[in-house]
Amino acid sequence: MSIIDCLGLIAGGLSTGSLVPQLIRIIKIKSTKDISLEMFLISFLGLVCWLAFGILIKSIPIIVSNVLSISMVITIILYKLKYK
């Protein structure tokens, strides 16, 4: 694995990991009133574009981090709709 791939995995891990505290808080307090549905919908679209880009250039770090991020963003969106 190249240093570029390692850097990509670290960057993807940190970006994806930034969603974890928000998701844990939503699950813990069972409330999404303080988060923006629009922001997460836009994030979802951006992540899908990044995933497509990663697939086209065959970049494992981009693919893995965006699949994980998309999963968490979808979960947050579903909680937002559930607790609306």
C-alpha positions as CSV (number, residue, x, y, z in Angstrom):
1,M,0.0,0.0,0.0
2,S,1.4,3.4,-1.0
3,I,1.7,6.4,1.3
4,I,-1.0,8.1,-0.8
5,D,-3.4,5.2,0.0
6,C,-2.5,5.4,3.7
7,L,-3.1,9.1,3.7
8,G,-6.4,8.6,1.9
9,L,-7.5,6.0,4.5
10,I,-6.5,8.2,7.4
11,A,-8.4,11.2,5.8
12,G,-11.4,9.0,5.1
13,G,-11.4,7.5,8.6
14,L,-11.4,10.9,10.2
15,S,-14.1,12.3,7.9
16,T,-16.3,9.2,8.4
17,G,-15.5,9.2,12.1
18,S,-16.8,12.7,12.5
19,L,-20.3,11.4,12.0
20,V,-20.1,8.9,14.9
21,P,-20.6,11.4,17.8
22,Q,-23.7,12.9,16.1
23,L,-25.2,9.4,15.5
24,I,-24.4,8.3,19.0
25,R,-26.1,11.5,20.4
26,I,-29.2,10.9,18.3
27,I,-29.5,7.3,19.5
28,K,-28.9,8.3,23.1
29,I,-31.3,11.3,23.4
30,K,-33.8,10.1,20.7
31,S,-34.1,13.6,19.3
32,T,-33.0,15.2,16.0
33,K,-34.6,18.6,16.5
34,D,-31.2,20.3,16.4
35,I,-29.9,18.9,13.2
36,S,-30.7,20.0,9.6
37,L,-32.3,17.4,7.3
38,E,-31.3,19.6,4.3
39,M,-27.7,19.5,5.4
40,F,-27.7,15.7,5.6
41,L,-29.5,15.3,2.3
42,I,-26.9,17.5,0.6
43,S,-24.1,15.6,2.3
44,F,-25.7,12.3,1.1
45,L,-25.6,13.6,-2.5
46,G,-22.0,14.8,-2.2
47,L,-21.0,11.4,-0.7
48,V,-22.7,9.5,-3.6
49,C,-20.8,11.7,-6.1
50,W,-17.5,11.0,-4.2
51,L,-18.3,7.2,-4.2
52,A,-18.9,7.3,-8.0
53,F,-15.7,9.2,-8.4
54,G,-13.8,6.6,-6.2
55,I,-15.3,3.8,-8.2
56,L,-14.3,5.4,-11.5
57,I,-10.7,5.9,-10.5
58,K,-10.6,2.6,-8.6
59,S,-9.5,4.2,-5.3
60,I,-10.1,1.9,-2.3
61,P,-9.8,4.7,0.3
62,I,-12.4,6.8,-1.4
63,I,-14.7,3.9,-1.9
64,V,-14.5,2.5,1.6
65,S,-14.8,5.9,3.4
66,N,-17.7,7.0,1.3
67,V,-19.6,3.7,1.7
68,L,-19.3,4.0,5.5
69,S,-20.2,7.7,5.5
70,I,-23.2,7.1,3.3
71,S,-24.4,4.3,5.6
72,M,-24.1,6.7,8.6
73,V,-25.8,9.6,6.8
74,I,-28.7,7.4,5.7
75,T,-29.1,6.3,9.3
76,I,-29.1,9.9,10.6
77,I,-31.6,10.8,7.9
78,L,-33.9,7.9,8.9
79,Y,-33.7,8.9,12.5
80,K,-34.5,12.5,11.5
81,L,-37.6,11.3,9.8
82,K,-38.5,8.9,12.6
83,Y,-38.2,11.6,15.4
84,K,-39.8,14.4,13.3
